[in-house]
């Protein structure tokens, strides 16, 4: 793989990590994983955050491609985008897979 491809891979990985770099977003992802799918109101019920704040975090995760969502009327249903999570996991494994303790 040439350096341009590596940089493109790192750009995508950095964008995903940036979206994951908030404890509330990790908690939202955990909730979605645990439940399979979830409407926004259910996420708000288990999070100690306002509906507007949860919606903003959902927006960040959706823009990063880590979750998918559909809106029907006033209800929104979200789920983890497994096709995005798999490559993310693979990229992190490639990055840290050969790491050995040095100190």
C-alpha positions in Angstrom: 0.0 0.0 0.0 1.4 3.4 -0.9 1.6 6.4 1.4 -1.3 8.2 -0.2 -3.5 5.2 0.5 -2.3 5.1 4.1 -3.0 8.7 4.6 -6.5 8.3 3.2 -7.0 5.3 5.5 -5.7 7.4 8.4 -8.1 10.3 7.5 -11.1 7.9 7.7 -9.8 6.4 10.9 -9.2 9.8 12.5 -12.7 11.0 11.5 -14.2 7.9 13.1 -12.1 8.2 16.2 -13.1 11.9 16.5 -16.7 10.9 16.5 -16.0 8.2 19.2 -14.0 10.6 21.3 -16.9 11.5 23.7 -18.1 9.4 26.5 -21.8 10.1 25.7 -21.3 8.9 22.1 -19.7 5.7 23.3 -22.6 5.2 25.7 -25.1 5.8 22.9 -23.3 3.2 20.8 -23.3 0.7 23.7 -27.0 1.3 24.1 -27.6 0.7 20.4 -25.5 -2.5 20.4 -27.3 -3.8 23.5 -30.7 -3.1 22.1 -30.1 -3.8 18.4 -32.2 -0.8 17.3 -33.5 2.1 19.4 -35.7 5.1 18.9 -34.2 8.4 20.0 -36.7 8.7 23.0 -35.4 5.4 24.4 -31.8 6.6 24.2 -32.8 9.8 26.0 -34.4 7.8 28.8 -31.1 5.9 29.5 -28.8 8.9 29.2 -28.4 11.7 31.8 -28.6 14.3 29.0 -31.3 16.4 27.4 -33.0 15.3 24.2 -31.3 18.1 22.3 -27.9 17.0 23.4 -28.5 13.3 22.6 -29.8 14.4 19.2 -26.6 16.3 18.6 -24.5 13.3 19.5 -26.6 11.1 17.3 -26.0 13.5 14.4 -22.2 13.3 14.9 -22.3 9.5 14.9 -24.5 9.4 11.9 -22.3 11.9 9.9 -19.3 9.7 10.7 -21.2 6.8 9.3 -21.1 4.8 12.5 -24.8 4.7 12.9 -27.8 4.6 10.5 -31.1 6.2 11.2 -34.6 6.6 9.8 -37.2 9.1 10.7 -40.9 8.4 10.6 -43.0 11.3 11.6 -41.7 12.4 15.0 -39.9 9.1 15.7 -36.4 8.4 14.8 -34.9 4.9 14.8 -31.1 4.3 14.9 -28.9 1.3 14.7 -25.1 0.7 14.6 -23.8 0.6 11.1 -22.0 -2.8 11.2 -20.5 -2.3 7.7 -18.7 0.7 9.1 -17.7 -0.7 12.4 -16.0 -3.8 10.9 -13.5 -1.8 8.8 -12.9 0.5 11.8 -12.0 -2.5 14.0 -9.8 -3.9 11.2 -7.9 -0.5 10.9 -7.3 -0.3 14.6 -6.1 -3.9 14.7 -3.7 -3.2 11.8 -2.4 0.0 13.6 -1.9 -1.7 17.0 -1.8 -5.4 16.1 2.0 -5.7 16.3 2.4 -3.4 19.3 4.7 -4.9 21.9 5.4 -3.6 25.4 8.7 -1.6 25.2 9.0 -0.1 28.7 
